[in-house]
Amino acid sequence: MRYKLLLFIIVAIASFPLYWLMAKGAGLTILLLNFALGIYLLADGSDYFVEGAANIANHLKVSEHTIGLTIVALATSLPEMAVSDIASFYGHPETSWGNAVGSNIANIGLVLGIAAIIMPLSLSKYVRRDAITLALVTALLLFLVFLFGHIAWWMGVIFLVLYVIYLNDIRGRTEEVEEIEPEKSMAMSAIMTVFGALGIVWGANVLVDSAISISVMFGIPEIIIAATAVAVGTSLPELATTISATIKKKHGIAVGNIIGSNVFNTLVVLGSASMIRTINIDSSSLYLTASFLSLGTLLLLVFSLRRKISKVEGLAFLVVYAFFVFLLIL
């Protein structure tokens, strides 16, 4: 693990001259290298952050379900937050919106779909409640966006306050805590968490700049790049974490991670990005992304009522996501 972490740090350092070449107007090869490096730094950085945070949680004796909804969801959603905030800072609202909403659609359609196909997912008693919370949060987001046509700073403040209330609700739940012996010391866990976070932030910056440059070079609309390549790239931590948790039969972490990540993306990612700069959304992309975000969230809510997500329902998630991508690039 230490050698792998060292390799990660070396690659991160090597990315700086490549980023400099890209900033100087290098060709397609350098752009693609930066794009790949950005995804690598995001994915591995999130992996270290997740492992470090999970070990810290074990030291502090936090329940598996709470880990999935909070610490793991926060860690796997940091790429979305970094990408959307940086894109907002540089004046690219389509990337901020497309990345956050596209990631939510990918989390439900792609990630949860693959996980359910691998193994039917048993749901805890709190999943129905959390799915209802996600549906209400999504409905609020879309109501405000369709009403005003943008996400303003004051909406971001409301979103962040709602997230604090949501965390307080989770903290007030009573659950059995599984005794898990931490695999790493508290010091090593802290080191992994810090370097993982740094990799996430820098990787997001590299990914956003290279994705936008590629879209400009080929004349591809920014929303397509944001809602597909960038959204899937920033959803890789959720994909890896959820599949790993599914295989290990940690269904509480697998499903909790997706619901917690989507709540985080809606309230914190879009909330913080809108406080940096108002997020104006093109109507053509709004209708498509909003429709599939609503459909995916509704399917998750309906399936959660049975306290289980079957392989057939996992396939339904994948079909919905494939149709979304098809319409987006059509």
N, C-alpha and C positions, 0 to 999 in steps of 0.2 A: 504493500500500500504506500509506503514512504517513497519508494522508487517511482511509482506511478504518479504520486503527487509532485515529485521533483520533475518528472517529464512534463506534467501539466504546466508547471511554472516556467520551464524552459520554452515550451511552445508559446506561452503567453508573451514572454519577452521577445521571441522571434517574430511575433505578429506585429510589433511596432514598426519595424522597417517596411514590412509589406503594406501596412496601413498608410505609411508615408508615401510609398510609391503610388498607391491608389489615389491619395489626395492630390498628387502631382499630375493626375490624368493618365495613368497607365492603362494598358489595353485589357481586353476581355479576360485573358488568363489570370492576371493579377486580381481582377474583380472577383472571379470565381474562387480563387484561392482565399481571398478575404472572406467571401461568403461562407465557404466551408469552415474556415478557422473560427468565424463567429459562432456557427452552430456548435462546433466542437467545444469552444470555451463555455458556451451556455450550457450544453448538456453535461460536460464533466464538472464544470463549476457547480451546477445544481446538484450533481451526484455527491460531491464532497460536502456541500452545504446540507443536504438531506441526511447523510450519514452522521455528520457532526452534530446536527441539531437533534436527530433521533437519539443519539447516545447521551446528549445532554438531558433530553427528556427522560431517558431511563434512569439517569443519575438522580433526577428530581422526582421520579415515580409518578409519571403522567400516564393516563390510560391510553390504550391503543386507538380507540375511537377518537379521543381528543387529539392525539398525535396526527391522525389522518386529516381531521378537519382544520387544524390550526398550523402546527409546526411544519408538517409535510406539505400541506396546501400552500403555506406561505413560501416555503423553499422552492417548490416547483413552479410557483407563479412569479417569482422574482424576475425571470427573463421577460415575461410579458410586461411587468411594471417598468423594467429598465428600458425596454424597446419603446413602449408607448410614451414614457416621460421624455426620453431623448428625442423621439420623433416630434413630440409636441413642442419641445424647446426650439427645435430647428424649423418649426413652421410646417409640419407635414401631418395635418389632422387626419387624412385618409389612412395613413399608416397607423396612427394611434387607435382609431376606431376599428379598422380592419384587423389589426393584430389582436386586440382584446376580444372583440366579438368573434373573429375567426377562430381564436384559440378556444373560446367557450364551445363553439360548434364542433371543433375538432376533438375537444375533451369528451363530449358526450357521444358524438357520432363515430369517431375513429378510435379513441382510446378505450372508452367503455365498451364499444362494440367488439373490439379485438379481445378484451379481457373476458367478456361474457361468452364468446365463442370458445376460448381456451377452456373455460370452466364456468358453469352456472354460478352466479354470485348470490350468496345468502346475505340478506340485509338485516342490520340490527334494528332494534325497536325505535331508534331515533332517526332512521333514514327518511321515513315518511315525513316527519316534522321538518327535517332539513331540506327535503325536496320541495315542500310547500314554501319554505323560506326563500329558496332559490327562485321559485316561480313568481313570488311576490316582488322580489328584488328586480327580476327581469322585466316584469310588467311595469314597475315604476320607471325603470330606465327608458323603455320604449314609449311610455306615455309622455314623458318629458321631452324626449327627442322629437316625437311626432308633433307635439304641441308647439315647441319653440324652434325646431330645426337645428338645434345645436346643444352642446353641453357646456354651460357657463360655469364660472368659478363657484358661484353660490350653490349650484347643484352638486359640485364636487364636495363642498363642505357638508351638505346634507348626507351624501353618500358615505363620507368618512365617519360621521357621527353614527349613522346606522350600523356601520361595521363594528364600531366600539360596543354598541348595544348588543349586536350579534355575539361578539366574543364574551360579553358579560353573561349572556344567556347560556352559552356553552360551559362557562366556568361554574355556573350554578347547578349543573346536572350532577346526579349521583350515579356513578358507575363503579363496577369492580375493576380494580387496577391489577393487571397481570404483572407479576414480578419478573422482570427481564434484567439479566445481568448485563451491564454495559460492556461492549466489546473493546472500547477505547477509553483511555483515561480522560478525565475532564479537560486536562491541558491539551491533549492531542485532539479532542473533539472541538475545542475552541479554535485551534489552529486550522483544522479542516473547514470549519464554518467561515472563518475570516477569509481564507484564500479562495474558498468557493464563492463567496459573495463578490470578491474583487473580480474573479473570472467572469461572473455573471454580468456585472456592470460593463466591463470592457468588451466582452463578447457581444453584448447587445449593441454597443456603439459601432463596432465593426460590422455587425450584421445589418443594421439599419442603413448605414452609409453605402455598403456594397449593394444591397438590394435596390435602393433608390437609383444608384448609378446604373445598374443593369437594366432597370425598367426604363430609364431615360434613353439608354443606348439602343434598346430594341423597340422603343415606342410603346411599351406595355403599360396600360393604366396602373397607377400606383396601388389602387384598391385590390387588384388581382394579385400582385406580388405580396401585399400585406396579408390578405385573407387566405392565401395558400402557402407559399414557400416560407414566409416569415412566421405565420401562425403555426404551421406544423413544426417548423424548426424550434420555436419557443415552447411547443407542447411536448417535445421529446422527453423532458424530465418527467412530466405526468405519465407519458406512455411507458417509460422504463420503470418508474416507481409502481404504477398500477399493475403492470404485467408481473413484475417481481412479487408484489404483494398477493396477486391472484394465485400464482404458482405455489407460494408458501401458505396459501389458504388464509391469508390475513385480509379477509374481505372487508373488514371495517376500515382498514387503511386504504384499500383499493377504491371503494366507492366514496368514502369520506374525503379522500384526496380530490376526486373529481368535483364533488359538490362544493367543498371548501374552496377549491381553486376558482370555480366559476363565480362564487359569491365574492371572492377576493378580486377577481378580474373586473367584475362589474362595479363594485363599490370603491375599491382602493386604486386599482390600475387606472380606470377611466376617471375616477374622482381626483386623483393626484395630477393626472395629465391635464385635466380641464382647469385646474388651479394654476398650472404653468401658462397655459394659453387656451382660449376658447376653442373647443373642438367643433368645427363646422363640418357637416356631413352632406355629401352629394346625394340628392334624392334617389337617383337610379341605383346606387349601391346600397342605400339605406333600406329600400323595400326588399331587396334580395336577402341581405344579411339578417334583417329583422325577422323575416318570414321563417328562415331556417333556425334562427336562435329560438324563436317561439315554439316551433315544431319539436326541436330536440328537447327543450326544457319540458314541454307538455308530455312527451313520450316518457321521459325519465320519471315525471310525477306519476303517471298512470302505472308504469311498471313497478314503481316503488310501493304501490298499494298492496301488492301481493307478497311483499317482503322477499322477493327473489327475482333476479333477472336471468332468464333462460338463454340458451344458445340461439334459439329462433329470434328472440327479442334483440340479442346482440347483432344478429344478421340484419335485422330491421334498422338498427342504428347505422350500420355500415352502408346500407343502401341509401339511406337519407343523406349521409355525408358525401357519397359518390355523386349523387344527383346534384347536391349543392356545388361541388367542384365543377361538374359538367356545365351547369348553367352559368357559373362565374366566368369560365373561360370561353363560353360560346360566343 
